[in-house]
Structures are given as C-alpha cells and as structure tokens.
Amino acid sequence: MIRTVTLNDAQAIADIYNEYIVHTCITFETAPVSPAEMADRIRTISSTYPYFVYEADGEMLGYCYAHGWKEKQAYRQTAETTVYVKKGHTGKGIGQALMQQLIDASQKAGLHVLIACITYPNEASVRLHEKLGFKQVSRFNEVGRKFGQWLDIYDFQLVLSE
C-alpha cells in the first residue's frame, strides 16, 4: 500500500536510509540520521512536495519524495526526486510503484520537470528511471568522496508537461 508520509514514519524511514548511508555510496551522506532529524526533514519536505511511503503487512518497505532542486525562484517548477527501498526488498517493483505515484502527484501539483541525481554505478536506479521515461542529461565526474573513493553522479530528467 502506498500512502502519504506522516511524522510517525520517521523511525522507519531513518532505518531504511541509514542502511544506505552506512553501507553504500548511493547517498553522499556519511553519518546516520536520527529519527528526530528525519522527522524535521519530513515536516519540511512534505509541507511543499509530495512524499510517499510503501507499506506491506505493517512494515515500511520504501519511501520516495520530491524536493527543491535549486533555491532560485525560477526553478520552482523543477524538483529532485529521492527513492529508497528497504534492503532485501529491491527488485520487486516497490521503487517503480512509489516513483509512479510521485510522478503523478508531481504533475498534479504543477511541477514541470523532475530530476534524479544517481551515483555511478547504480544500474538498478538507472534502469528504474529509464523505465519511467527519465533521460540522462549529464554526468559529473568525481564530485563526491566516500569510503576513500571518488564518485560520479548522473542526472536524469523527466519533463512532465509541455
């Protein structure tokens, strides 16, 4: 079941996200996020942008949201996307279902473009976004450093309306 996030989801979202922070280069954050900090992020983001969670049998298995891409006012109809699926539950269509809900809600909210910033390599995320119609528009080399290695990022773009 996909539903809108609540502040009560902060612990479960922090648990999912912290697994990626501690064990992968998929996120450039390097320190785990507390449930209180995650609640603050949820409060801020969900007040302006769509934010969804995926639950099955009372367990949160993933989440996604849109958030501001750049601060200047002219970018107000462009948003960056974020999607994470709990370890052990990837490859089951959860990310795709969440992202499709996010795309639909973003379009209804009047957003024009969604941007996905994907760390290289992350072929699963690349395939997911391409399946949803995102197109690669840039690659930035060695812009992040984590676990002693330089990391590249790809930007993928989806134009929602003409």
DSSP file with accessible surface (Angstrom, degrees, kcal/mol):
  #  RESIDUE AA STRUCTURE BP1 BP2  ACC     N-H-->O    O-->H-N    N-H-->O    O-->H-N    TCO  KAPPA ALPHA  PHI   PSI    X-CA   Y-CA   Z-CA
    1    1 A M              0   0  127      0, 0.0    54,-3.0     0, 0.0     2,-0.5   0.000 360.0 360.0 360.0 132.5    0.0    0.0    0.0
    2    2 A I  E     +A   54   0A  43     52,-0.2     2,-0.3    50,-0.0    52,-0.2  -0.899 360.0 159.1-103.4 132.9    1.3    3.5   -0.9
    3    3 A R  E     -A   53   0A  58     50,-2.2    50,-2.7    -2,-0.5     2,-0.1  -0.942  45.4 -81.5-145.0 167.1    0.2    6.3    1.3
    4    4 A T  E     -A   52   0A  93     -2,-0.3    48,-0.3    48,-0.2    42,-0.0  -0.458  55.4-104.2 -70.3 141.4    1.3    9.9    2.2
    5    5 A V        -     0   0   10     46,-2.1     2,-0.3    -2,-0.1    -1,-0.1  -0.222  34.4-165.4 -62.3 152.4    4.1   10.1    4.8
    6    6 A T    >   -     0   0   60      1,-0.0     3,-2.0    46,-0.0     4,-0.2  -0.915  36.9-107.2-129.9 166.3    3.4   11.1    8.4
    7    7 A L  G >  S+     0   0   76     -2,-0.3     3,-1.7     1,-0.3     4,-0.2   0.795 116.2  70.2 -64.3 -24.5    5.8   12.1   11.1
    8    8 A N  G 3  S+     0   0  152      1,-0.3     3,-0.3     2,-0.1     4,-0.3   0.638  88.8  65.3 -66.2 -12.1    5.2    8.7   12.7
    9    9 A D  G <> S+     0   0   10     -3,-2.0     4,-2.6     1,-0.2     5,-0.3   0.498  72.0  98.3 -86.0  -3.9    7.2    7.2    9.8
   10   10 A A  H <> S+     0   0    7     -3,-1.7     4,-2.8     1,-0.2     5,-0.2   0.876  80.9  48.4 -56.6 -44.8   10.4    9.0   10.8
   11   11 A Q  H  > S+     0   0   98     -3,-0.3     4,-2.5    -4,-0.2    -1,-0.2   0.949 114.3  44.9 -62.8 -48.5   12.0    6.0   12.6
   12   12 A A  H  > S+     0   0   33     -4,-0.3     4,-2.2     2,-0.2    -2,-0.2   0.900 115.0  48.1 -64.4 -40.2   11.3    3.5    9.8
   13   13 A I  H  X S+     0   0    0     -4,-2.6     4,-2.9     2,-0.2     5,-0.3   0.932 111.3  50.4 -66.4 -43.5   12.5    5.9    7.1
   14   14 A A  H  X S+     0   0    0     -4,-2.8     4,-3.1    -5,-0.3    19,-0.3   0.915 109.4  52.3 -60.1 -40.1   15.6    6.7    9.1
   15   15 A D  H  X S+     0   0   89     -4,-2.5     4,-1.3    -5,-0.2    -1,-0.2   0.926 112.5  44.0 -62.3 -45.5   16.3    2.9    9.5
   16   16 A I  H  X S+     0   0    9     -4,-2.2     4,-1.1     2,-0.2     3,-0.3   0.954 118.1  44.2 -63.0 -50.0   16.0    2.4    5.7
   17   17 A Y  H >X S+     0   0   14     -4,-2.9     4,-2.3     1,-0.2     3,-0.5   0.909 107.8  57.2 -65.5 -41.8   18.1    5.4    4.8
   18   18 A N  H 3X S+     0   0   29     -4,-3.1     4,-2.8    -5,-0.3     5,-0.3   0.839  99.2  60.6 -62.1 -32.4   20.8    4.7    7.4
   19   19 A E  H 3X S+     0   0   84     -4,-1.3     4,-1.8    -3,-0.3    -1,-0.3   0.917 109.3  43.3 -58.1 -42.2   21.4    1.3    5.9
   20   20 A Y  H <X S+     0   0   14     -4,-1.1     4,-1.9    -3,-0.5     7,-0.4   0.889 113.2  51.9 -71.3 -38.7   22.3    3.1    2.7
   21   21 A I  H  < S+     0   0    1     -4,-2.3    -2,-0.2     1,-0.2    -1,-0.2   0.948 116.3  39.0 -61.2 -48.2   24.4    5.8    4.4
   22   22 A V  H  < S+     0   0   68     -4,-2.8    -1,-0.2     1,-0.2    -2,-0.2   0.835 128.9  27.2 -75.7 -31.5   26.5    3.3    6.4
   23   23 A H  H  < S+     0   0  120     -4,-1.8     2,-0.3    -5,-0.3    -1,-0.2   0.464 114.1  44.1-116.7  -2.7   26.9    0.6    3.7
   24   24 A T     <  -     0   0   20     -4,-1.9     3,-0.2    -5,-0.1   123,-0.1  -0.904  60.2-133.9-138.9 169.6   26.7    2.2    0.3
   25   25 A C  S    S+     0   0   21     -2,-0.3    -4,-0.1     1,-0.1    95,-0.1   0.235  80.4 103.4-101.0   9.5   27.8    5.1   -1.9
   26   26 A I  S    S+     0   0   50     -6,-0.3    93,-0.4     2,-0.1     2,-0.4   0.874  85.8  39.2 -62.8 -36.7   24.3    5.6   -3.2
   27   27 A T  S    S-     0   0   10     -7,-0.4    -3,-0.1    -3,-0.2    91,-0.0  -0.899  75.6-143.8-109.5 147.2   23.9    8.6   -0.9
   28   28 A F        +     0   0   78     -2,-0.4     2,-0.1   118,-0.0   117,-0.1   0.455  68.8 110.0 -88.2  -2.2   26.6   11.1   -0.2
   29   29 A E        -     0   0   57      1,-0.1    -2,-0.2   117,-0.0     4,-0.0  -0.505  48.3-170.1 -67.7 148.1   25.6   11.5    3.4
   30   30 A T        +     0   0  106     -2,-0.1    -1,-0.1     1,-0.1   117,-0.0   0.544  60.8  60.3-120.0 -11.5   28.2    9.9    5.7
   31   31 A A  S    S-     0   0   59      1,-0.0    -1,-0.1     0, 0.0   -10,-0.0  -0.963  88.5-103.9-121.8 137.0   26.7   10.0    9.1
   32   32 A P        -     0   0   80      0, 0.0     2,-0.4     0, 0.0    -2,-0.1  -0.161  34.1-123.9 -54.8 152.4   23.4    8.2   10.1
   33   33 A V        -     0   0    3    -19,-0.3   -15,-0.1    -4,-0.0   -16,-0.0  -0.844  19.5-129.8-102.4 132.3   20.3   10.4   10.6
   34   34 A S     >  -     0   0   55     -2,-0.4     4,-2.6     1,-0.1     5,-0.2  -0.396  23.3-113.8 -75.6 157.5   18.4   10.3   13.8
   35   35 A P  H  > S+     0   0   48      0, 0.0     4,-2.6     0, 0.0     5,-0.2   0.886 118.7  53.9 -57.8 -35.9   14.6    9.8   13.9
   36   36 A A  H  > S+     0   0   67      2,-0.2     4,-2.0     1,-0.2     5,-0.1   0.921 109.6  46.4 -65.6 -42.6   14.2   13.4   15.2
   37   37 A E  H  > S+     0   0   81      2,-0.2     4,-2.2     1,-0.2    -1,-0.2   0.910 112.4  50.9 -65.4 -40.1   16.3   14.8   12.3
   38   38 A M  H  X S+     0   0    6     -4,-2.6     4,-2.9     1,-0.2    -2,-0.2   0.908 107.2  53.7 -64.5 -39.2   14.3   12.6    9.8
   39   39 A A  H  X S+     0   0   16     -4,-2.6     4,-2.7     1,-0.2    -1,-0.2   0.913 108.0  50.5 -61.0 -41.0   11.1   13.9   11.3
   40   40 A D  H  X S+     0   0   88     -4,-2.0     4,-2.3     2,-0.2    -1,-0.2   0.915 111.4  48.1 -62.2 -42.3   12.3   17.5   10.7
   41   41 A R  H  X S+     0   0   58     -4,-2.2     4,-2.9     2,-0.2     5,-0.3   0.921 111.7  49.5 -63.8 -44.5   13.1   16.6    7.1
   42   42 A I  H  X S+     0   0    1     -4,-2.9     4,-2.6     1,-0.2     5,-0.3   0.935 110.9  50.3 -59.3 -47.1    9.7   15.0    6.6
   43   43 A R  H  X S+     0   0  124     -4,-2.7     4,-0.9    -5,-0.2    -2,-0.2   0.932 115.4  42.4 -57.9 -48.0    8.0   18.1    8.1
   44   44 A T  H  < S+     0   0   98     -4,-2.3     4,-0.4    -5,-0.2     3,-0.3   0.952 119.8  40.3 -66.6 -50.7    9.9   20.5    5.8
   45   45 A I  H >X S+     0   0   26     -4,-2.9     4,-2.9     1,-0.2     3,-1.8   0.942 113.6  51.0 -67.9 -47.9    9.7   18.5    2.6
   46   46 A S  H 3< S+     0   0   49     -4,-2.6    -1,-0.2    -5,-0.3    -2,-0.2   0.684  97.4  69.1 -70.9 -13.4    6.1   17.2    2.9
   47   47 A S  T 3< S+     0   0   90     -4,-0.9    -1,-0.3    -3,-0.3    -2,-0.2   0.724 120.7  15.7 -73.1 -17.7    4.8   20.7    3.6
   48   48 A T  T <4 S+     0   0  102     -3,-1.8    -2,-0.2    -4,-0.4    -1,-0.1   0.675 125.1  41.1-123.3 -33.2    5.6   21.6    0.0
   49   49 A Y  S  < S-     0   0   48     -4,-2.9    -1,-0.2    17,-0.2     2,-0.1  -0.816  86.6 -88.5-123.9 160.0    6.2   18.5   -2.1
   50   50 A P        -     0   0   21      0, 0.0    16,-2.0     0, 0.0     2,-0.3  -0.388  42.7-179.9 -65.7 142.6    4.7   15.0   -2.5
   51   51 A Y  E     + B   0  65A   5     14,-0.2   -46,-2.1    -5,-0.1     2,-0.3  -0.950   3.8 179.6-149.4 121.2    6.1   12.4   -0.1
   52   52 A F  E     -AB   4  64A  15     12,-2.9    12,-2.5    -2,-0.3     2,-0.3  -0.894  14.6-157.3-128.7 153.8    5.0    8.8    0.0
   53   53 A V  E     -AB   3  63A   0    -50,-2.7   -50,-2.2    -2,-0.3     2,-0.5  -0.915  13.4-139.2-125.5 155.5    5.7    5.5    1.8
   54   54 A Y  E     -AB   2  62A  57      8,-2.7     7,-3.1    -2,-0.3     8,-1.1  -0.974  24.3-178.6-116.2 121.7    5.2    1.9    0.8
   55   55 A E  E     + B   0  60A  47    -54,-3.0     2,-0.3    -2,-0.5     5,-0.2  -0.930  10.9 179.7-121.0 147.2    3.9   -0.5    3.4
   56   56 A A  E >  S- B   0  59A  33      3,-2.3     3,-2.0    -2,-0.4    -2,-0.0  -0.969  75.6 -10.4-143.9 128.8    3.1   -4.2    3.3
   57   57 A D  T 3  S-     0   0  172     -2,-0.3     3,-0.1     1,-0.3    -1,-0.0   0.871 129.3 -54.2  51.5  41.0    1.8   -6.2    6.3
   58   58 A G  T 3  S+     0   0   73      1,-0.2     2,-0.5     0, 0.0    -1,-0.3   0.523 115.2 113.9  76.8   5.2    2.5   -3.3    8.7
   59   59 A E  E <   -B   56   0A  77     -3,-2.0    -3,-2.3   -47,-0.0     2,-0.5  -0.922  66.7-128.6-113.2 132.0    6.2   -3.0    7.6
   60   60 A M  E     +B   55   0A  12     -2,-0.5    -5,-0.2    -5,-0.2     3,-0.1  -0.674  29.3 173.3 -77.4 126.2    7.6    0.0    5.7
   61   61 A L  E     -     0   0A  11     -7,-3.1    25,-2.9    -2,-0.5     2,-0.3   0.491  58.0 -16.2-112.6  -8.2    9.4   -1.2    2.7
   62   62 A G  E     -BC  54  85A   0     -8,-1.1    -8,-2.7    23,-0.3    -1,-0.3  -0.970  50.1-155.5 179.9 169.9   10.3    2.0    0.9
   63   63 A Y  E     -BC  53  84A   2     21,-2.4    21,-2.5    -2,-0.3     2,-0.3  -0.980   6.6-175.1-155.9 159.1    9.7    5.7    0.5
   64   64 A C  E     +BC  52  83A   0    -12,-2.5   -12,-2.9    -2,-0.3     2,-0.3  -0.985   6.5 168.9-153.8 157.2   10.0    8.5   -2.1
   65   65 A Y  E     -BC  51  82A  27     17,-2.1    17,-2.2    -2,-0.3     2,-0.3  -0.983  28.2-124.0-160.3 163.1    9.6   12.2   -2.3
   66   66 A A  E     + C   0  81A   0    -16,-2.0     2,-0.3    -2,-0.3    15,-0.2  -0.830  32.4 175.0-106.0 152.2   10.3   15.3   -4.4
   67   67 A H  E     - C   0  80A  41     13,-2.1    13,-3.0    -2,-0.3   -22,-0.0  -0.967  41.8 -64.2-151.0 165.4   12.2   18.2   -3.0
   68   68 A G  E     - C   0  79A  33     -2,-0.3    11,-0.2    11,-0.2     3,-0.1  -0.201  36.3-163.0 -55.7 137.5   13.5   21.5   -4.3
   69   69 A W  S    S+     0   0   78      9,-0.9     2,-0.3     1,-0.4    -1,-0.1   0.890  73.4   3.3 -89.3 -47.6   16.2   21.2   -6.9
   70   70 A K        -     0   0  110      8,-0.3    -1,-0.4     5,-0.2     8,-0.1  -0.943  68.2-127.3-135.4 159.5   17.7   24.7   -6.8
   71   71 A E  S    S+     0   0  200     -2,-0.3    -1,-0.1    -3,-0.1     5,-0.1   0.776  74.0 101.4 -82.9 -27.5   16.9   27.6   -4.5
   72   72 A K  S >  S-     0   0  156      1,-0.1     3,-2.0     2,-0.1    -2,-0.2  -0.297  79.1-120.5 -66.3 144.9   16.3   30.4   -7.0
   73   73 A Q  G >  S+     0   0  133      1,-0.3     3,-2.0     2,-0.2     4,-0.1   0.803 107.2  66.6 -56.9 -34.4   12.7   31.2   -7.7
   74   74 A A  G 3  S+     0   0   92      1,-0.3     3,-0.4     2,-0.1    -1,-0.3   0.724  97.1  57.1 -63.8 -17.8   12.8   30.4  -11.4
   75   75 A Y  G X  S+     0   0   88     -3,-2.0     3,-2.5     1,-0.2    -6,-0.3   0.352  71.6 112.6 -90.6   6.7   13.4   26.7  -10.6
   76   76 A R  T <  S+     0   0  140     -3,-2.0    -1,-0.2     1,-0.3    -2,-0.1   0.677  75.1  51.1 -61.3 -19.5   10.2   26.5   -8.5
   77   77 A Q  T 3  S+     0   0  101     -3,-0.4    35,-3.5    -4,-0.1    36,-1.8   0.267  98.7  79.2-102.2  14.6    8.5   24.1  -11.0
   78   78 A T  E <   + d   0 113A  23     -3,-2.5    -9,-0.9    34,-0.2     2,-0.3  -0.959  59.6 179.5-119.0 136.7   11.5   21.7  -11.1
   79   79 A A  E     -Cd  68 114A   0     34,-2.2    36,-2.6    -2,-0.4     2,-0.3  -0.970  24.7-127.9-136.2 152.9   12.1   19.2   -8.3
   80   80 A E  E     -Cd  67 115A  47    -13,-3.0   -13,-2.1    -2,-0.3     2,-0.3  -0.750  27.7-137.5 -94.8 146.7   14.6   16.5   -7.5
   81   81 A T  E     -C   66   0A   8     34,-2.7    36,-0.5    -2,-0.3     2,-0.4  -0.762  15.4-169.4-106.4 152.9   13.4   13.0   -6.6
   82   82 A T  E     +C   65   0A  21    -17,-2.2   -17,-2.1    -2,-0.3     2,-0.3  -0.997   8.8 172.2-138.3 134.2   14.5   10.6   -4.0
   83   83 A V  E     +C   64   0A  28     -2,-0.4     2,-0.4   -19,-0.2   -19,-0.2  -0.985   2.3 175.7-144.7 133.6   13.5    6.9   -3.7
   84   84 A Y  E     -C   63   0A  25    -21,-2.5   -21,-2.4    -2,-0.3     2,-0.4  -0.999  10.7-161.4-137.4 138.7   14.8    4.2   -1.3
   85   85 A V  E     -C   62   0A  15     -2,-0.4   -23,-0.3   -23,-0.2     5,-0.2  -0.954  34.7-100.5-119.9 137.5   13.7    0.6   -0.9
   86   86 A K    >   -     0   0   71    -25,-2.9     3,-2.1    -2,-0.4     4,-0.2  -0.234  47.8 -95.1 -56.3 138.0   14.5   -1.4    2.2
   87   87 A K  T 3  S+     0   0   89      1,-0.3    -1,-0.1     2,-0.2   -68,-0.0  -0.249 113.8  29.9 -53.5 138.5   17.3   -3.9    1.8
   88   88 A G  T 3  S+     0   0   62     -3,-0.1    -1,-0.3     1,-0.0    -2,-0.1   0.322 111.1  70.8  90.3  -6.6   16.1   -7.3    0.9
   89   89 A H    X   +     0   0   43     -3,-2.1     3,-0.7   -28,-0.1     5,-0.4   0.277  67.1 116.6-124.0   8.5   13.0   -5.9   -0.9
   90   90 A T  T 3   +     0   0   81      1,-0.2    -4,-0.0    -4,-0.2    -6,-0.0  -0.358  66.8  35.6 -74.4 158.0   14.6   -4.3   -4.0
   91   91 A G  T 3  S+     0   0   87      1,-0.1    -1,-0.2    -2,-0.1    -2,-0.0   0.612  88.2 101.7  77.5  13.0   13.8   -5.6   -7.5
   92   92 A K  S <  S-     0   0  134     -3,-0.7    -2,-0.1     0, 0.0    -1,-0.1   0.232 100.9 -98.6-112.1   9.4   10.1   -6.3   -6.5
   93   93 A G  S  > S+     0   0   39      3,-0.0     4,-2.3     4,-0.0     5,-0.2   0.460  91.0 118.3  90.1   1.1    8.5   -3.3   -8.2
   94   94 A I  H  > S+     0   0    6     -5,-0.4     4,-2.6     2,-0.2     5,-0.2   0.948  76.7  46.9 -67.0 -47.2    8.3   -1.2   -5.0
   95   95 A G  H  > S+     0   0   11      1,-0.2     4,-2.8     2,-0.2     5,-0.2   0.910 113.1  49.6 -60.6 -42.2   10.5    1.6   -6.2
   96   96 A Q  H  > S+     0   0   71      2,-0.2     4,-2.6     1,-0.2    -1,-0.2   0.925 111.2  48.5 -64.5 -44.1    8.7    1.7   -9.5
   97   97 A A  H  X S+     0   0   38     -4,-2.3     4,-2.0     2,-0.2    -2,-0.2   0.930 114.0  47.0 -62.5 -43.8    5.3    1.9   -7.8
   98   98 A L  H  X S+     0   0    0     -4,-2.6     4,-2.4     1,-0.2    -2,-0.2   0.941 113.3  47.8 -61.9 -47.6    6.5    4.6   -5.5
   99   99 A M  H  X S+     0   0    0     -4,-2.8     4,-2.9     1,-0.2    -2,-0.2   0.879 109.2  53.0 -65.6 -36.8    8.0    6.6   -8.3
  100  100 A Q  H  X S+     0   0   78     -4,-2.6     4,-2.5     2,-0.2    -1,-0.2   0.923 110.0  48.7 -64.4 -40.8    4.9    6.4  -10.5
  101  101 A Q  H  X S+     0   0   80     -4,-2.0     4,-2.5    -5,-0.2    -2,-0.2   0.910 112.7  48.9 -61.3 -42.0    2.9    7.7   -7.6
  102  102 A L  H  X S+     0   0    0     -4,-2.4     4,-2.7     2,-0.2    -2,-0.2   0.911 110.2  50.2 -65.5 -43.0    5.4   10.5   -7.2
  103  103 A I  H  X S+     0   0   11     -4,-2.9     4,-2.4     2,-0.2    -2,-0.2   0.946 112.7  46.8 -60.4 -48.1    5.4   11.4  -10.9
  104  104 A D  H  X S+     0   0   66     -4,-2.5     4,-2.3     1,-0.2    -2,-0.2   0.930 115.1  45.5 -60.7 -46.4    1.6   11.5  -11.0
  105  105 A A  H  X S+     0   0   23     -4,-2.5     4,-1.8     1,-0.2    -1,-0.2   0.880 111.6  52.7 -66.5 -37.1    1.4   13.6   -7.8
  106  106 A S  H  <>S+     0   0    0     -4,-2.7     5,-2.4     2,-0.2     4,-0.2   0.904 109.4  48.9 -65.9 -40.7    4.1   16.0   -9.0
  107  107 A Q  H ><5S+     0   0   94     -4,-2.4     3,-1.7     1,-0.2    -2,-0.2   0.941 111.3  49.3 -63.8 -45.4    2.3   16.5  -12.3
  108  108 A K  H 3<5S+     0   0  182     -4,-2.3    -1,-0.2     1,-0.3    -2,-0.2   0.818 106.3  58.1 -63.1 -29.8   -0.9   17.3  -10.5
  109  109 A A  T 3<5S-     0   0   71     -4,-1.8    -1,-0.3    -5,-0.2    -2,-0.2   0.473 121.9-107.2 -80.1  -2.6    1.0   19.7   -8.2
  110  110 A G  T < 5 +     0   0   37     -3,-1.7    -3,-0.2     1,-0.3    -2,-0.1   0.597  65.6 152.3  88.4  12.4    2.0   21.7  -11.3
  111  111 A L      < -     0   0   13     -5,-2.4    -1,-0.3    -6,-0.2   -33,-0.2  -0.471  28.0-165.1 -72.2 149.5    5.7   20.6  -11.4
  112  112 A H        +     0   0   66    -35,-3.5    48,-3.4     1,-0.3    49,-0.9   0.787  65.9  23.9-104.4 -37.4    7.2   20.7  -14.9
  113  113 A V  E     -dE  78 159A   9    -36,-1.8   -34,-2.2    46,-0.2     2,-0.4  -0.990  57.2-157.8-137.0 139.7   10.4   18.7  -14.5
  114  114 A L  E     -dE  79 158A   0     44,-2.5    44,-2.5    -2,-0.4     2,-0.4  -0.958  12.1-159.6-113.3 138.6   11.7   16.0  -12.2
  115  115 A I  E     -dE  80 157A   9    -36,-2.6   -34,-2.7    -2,-0.4     2,-0.5  -0.961   3.3-163.0-117.8 131.5   15.5   15.5  -11.8
  116  116 A A  E     - E   0 156A   1     40,-3.1    40,-2.8    -2,-0.4     2,-0.7  -0.976   5.4-158.8-113.9 121.8   17.0   12.2  -10.5
  117  117 A C  E     - E   0 155A  51     -2,-0.5     2,-0.5   -36,-0.5    38,-0.2  -0.907  17.7-173.2-101.3 113.0   20.6   12.5   -9.3
  118  118 A I  E     - E   0 154A   7     36,-3.1    36,-3.1    -2,-0.7     2,-0.2  -0.929  21.5-128.3-118.4 127.2   22.1    9.0   -9.4
  119  119 A T  E     - E   0 153A  11     -2,-0.5    34,-0.3   -93,-0.4     6,-0.1  -0.468  42.8 -92.8 -68.4 139.9   25.5    7.9   -8.1
  120  120 A Y  E    S+ E   0 152A  87     32,-2.8    32,-0.7     1,-0.2     2,-0.0  -0.849 107.6  34.6 -97.0 131.9   27.6    5.9  -10.5
  121  121 A P  S    S+     0   0   95      0, 0.0    -1,-0.2     0, 0.0   -96,-0.1   0.547  76.3 119.5 -91.1 143.6   27.5    3.0  -10.5
  122  122 A N     >  +     0   0   28     -4,-0.1     4,-2.2    -2,-0.0     3,-0.4  -0.435  25.3 169.9-157.3  70.4   23.9    2.2   -9.6
  123  123 A E  H  > S+     0   0   96      1,-0.2     4,-2.9     2,-0.2     5,-0.2   0.829  74.6  59.3 -59.9 -33.6   22.5    0.3  -12.5
  124  124 A A  H  > S+     0   0   60      1,-0.2     4,-2.3     2,-0.2    -1,-0.2   0.935 109.4  43.6 -62.9 -42.5   19.3   -0.7  -10.7
  125  125 A S  H  > S+     0   0   23     -3,-0.4     4,-2.6     2,-0.2     5,-0.2   0.900 112.5  52.6 -69.9 -39.5   18.4    3.0  -10.2
  126  126 A V  H  X S+     0   0   10     -4,-2.2     4,-2.7     2,-0.2     5,-0.2   0.958 111.4  46.7 -59.1 -48.6   19.4    3.9  -13.8
  127  127 A R  H  X S+     0   0  150     -4,-2.9     4,-2.4     1,-0.2    -2,-0.2   0.910 111.9  51.7 -60.8 -43.6   17.1    1.1  -15.1
  128  128 A L  H  X S+     0   0   31     -4,-2.3     4,-1.4    -5,-0.2    -1,-0.2   0.952 112.9  43.5 -58.5 -51.2   14.2    2.2  -12.9
  129  129 A H  H  <>S+     0   0    4     -4,-2.6     5,-2.6     1,-0.2     4,-0.3   0.899 113.2  50.7 -66.7 -39.6   14.4    5.8  -14.0
  130  130 A E  H ><5S+     0   0  100     -4,-2.7     3,-1.6    -5,-0.2    -1,-0.2   0.910 107.1  55.1 -63.2 -39.3   14.8    4.9  -17.7
  131  131 A K  H 3<5S+     0   0  149     -4,-2.4    -1,-0.2     1,-0.3    -2,-0.2   0.842 107.1  51.2 -60.6 -32.3   11.8    2.6  -17.4
  132  132 A L  T 3<5S-     0   0   19     -4,-1.4    -1,-0.3    -3,-0.2    -2,-0.2   0.411 128.4 -97.1 -87.7   1.1    9.8    5.5  -16.1
  133  133 A G  T < 5S+     0   0   30     -3,-1.6    26,-0.2     1,-0.3    -3,-0.2   0.445  73.4 145.4 100.6   1.4   10.8    7.8  -19.0
  134  134 A F      < -     0   0    2     -5,-2.6     2,-0.4    -6,-0.2    -1,-0.3  -0.473  33.9-152.4 -69.8 145.2   13.7    9.7  -17.4
  135  135 A K  E     -F  157   0A 139     22,-2.5    22,-2.7    -2,-0.1     2,-0.2  -0.958  20.4-111.9-120.2 138.6   16.6   10.5  -19.8
  136  136 A Q  E     +F  156   0A  93     -2,-0.4    20,-0.3    20,-0.2     3,-0.1  -0.498  39.2 167.9 -68.2 130.2   20.2   11.0  -18.8
  137  137 A V  E     +     0   0A  75     18,-3.1     2,-0.3     1,-0.3    19,-0.2   0.503  57.5   7.6-121.6 -11.8   21.2   14.7  -19.3
  138  138 A S  E     -F  155   0A  31     17,-1.4    17,-1.9     2,-0.0     2,-0.3  -0.991  46.9-154.7-161.6 163.1   24.5   15.0  -17.5
  139  139 A R  E     -F  154   0A  97     -2,-0.3     2,-0.5    15,-0.2    15,-0.2  -0.962  11.1-162.1-143.0 128.1   27.4   13.2  -15.8
  140  140 A F  E     -F  153   0A  99     13,-2.9    13,-2.3    -2,-0.3     3,-0.5  -0.957  17.2-139.7-111.8 124.8   29.6   14.9  -13.3
  141  141 A N  E    S-     0   0A 106     -2,-0.5    11,-0.2    11,-0.2    10,-0.1  -0.677  70.5 -11.2 -90.0 135.6   32.9   13.1  -12.6
  142  142 A E  E    S+     0   0A 121     -2,-0.3    10,-0.2     1,-0.1    -1,-0.2   0.815  80.1 140.8  52.9  46.0   34.5   12.8   -9.1
  143  143 A V  E     +     0   0A  78      8,-1.5     2,-0.3    -3,-0.5     9,-0.2   0.587  62.8  40.2 -94.5 -11.3   32.1   15.2   -7.4
  144  144 A G  E     -F  151   0A   8      7,-1.6     7,-3.3     2,-0.1     2,-0.4  -0.955  63.9-154.7-134.2 156.3   31.8   13.2   -4.2
  145  145 A R  E     +F  150   0A 128     -2,-0.3     2,-0.3     5,-0.2     5,-0.2  -0.987  25.0 151.3-135.5 124.7   34.1   11.2   -2.0
  146  146 A K  E >   +F  149   0A   9      3,-2.0     3,-1.6    -2,-0.4  -121,-0.1  -0.987  65.8   8.6-151.1 143.0   33.0    8.4    0.3
  147  147 A F  T 3  S-     0   0  119     -2,-0.3     3,-0.1     1,-0.3    -1,-0.1   0.853 129.9 -59.2  53.2  35.7   34.7    5.3    1.6
  148  148 A G  T 3  S+     0   0   57      1,-0.2     2,-0.4    -3,-0.0    -1,-0.3   0.617 114.8 103.6  74.9  14.9   38.0    6.5    0.1
  149  149 A Q  E <  S- F   0 146A  96     -3,-1.6    -3,-2.0     0, 0.0     2,-0.3  -0.959  70.3-119.3-131.9 147.9   36.8    6.7   -3.4
  150  150 A W  E     - F   0 145A 137     -2,-0.4     2,-0.4    -5,-0.2    -5,-0.2  -0.639  34.2-153.1 -79.2 141.0   35.8    9.5   -5.8
  151  151 A L  E     - F   0 144A   7     -7,-3.3    -7,-1.6    -2,-0.3    -8,-1.5  -0.931   7.3-150.2-124.6 142.5   32.3    9.2   -7.0
  152  152 A D  E     -E  120   0A  23    -32,-0.7   -32,-2.8    -2,-0.4     2,-0.4  -0.660  11.5-151.5 -99.7 159.7   30.5   10.3  -10.2
  153  153 A I  E     -EF 119 140A  24    -13,-2.3   -13,-2.9   -34,-0.3     2,-0.4  -0.971   2.3-151.7-130.9 148.3   26.8   11.3  -10.5
  154  154 A Y  E     -EF 118 139A  26    -36,-3.1   -36,-3.1    -2,-0.4     2,-0.5  -0.929  10.7-146.4-107.4 144.3   24.4   11.1  -13.4
  155  155 A D  E     -EF 117 138A  20    -17,-1.9   -18,-3.1    -2,-0.4   -17,-1.4  -0.948  14.3-169.3-109.0 131.2   21.5   13.5  -13.7
  156  156 A F  E     -EF 116 136A   0    -40,-2.8   -40,-3.1    -2,-0.5     2,-0.4  -0.937   6.3-157.3-116.9 144.3   18.3   12.1  -15.3
  157  157 A Q  E     -EF 115 135A  65    -22,-2.7   -22,-2.5    -2,-0.4     2,-0.4  -0.951  12.8-169.6-128.3 140.8   15.4   14.3  -16.3
  158  158 A L  E     -E  114   0A  25    -44,-2.5   -44,-2.5    -2,-0.4     2,-0.6  -0.986  15.1-149.3-127.7 118.4   11.7   13.7  -16.8
  159  159 A V  E     -E  113   0A  62     -2,-0.4   -46,-0.2   -26,-0.2     3,-0.1  -0.796  12.0-171.9 -86.3 121.2    9.6   16.5  -18.4
  160  160 A L        +     0   0   15    -48,-3.4     2,-0.3    -2,-0.6   -47,-0.2   0.780  64.4  14.7 -86.1 -32.8    6.1   16.2  -17.0
  161  161 A S              0   0   50    -49,-0.9    -1,-0.2   -51,-0.1     0, 0.0  -0.985 360.0 360.0-144.1 154.4    4.3   18.7  -19.2
  162  162 A E              0   0  209     -2,-0.3    -2,-0.0    -3,-0.1     0, 0.0  -0.530 360.0 360.0 -93.4 360.0    4.9   20.6  -22.4
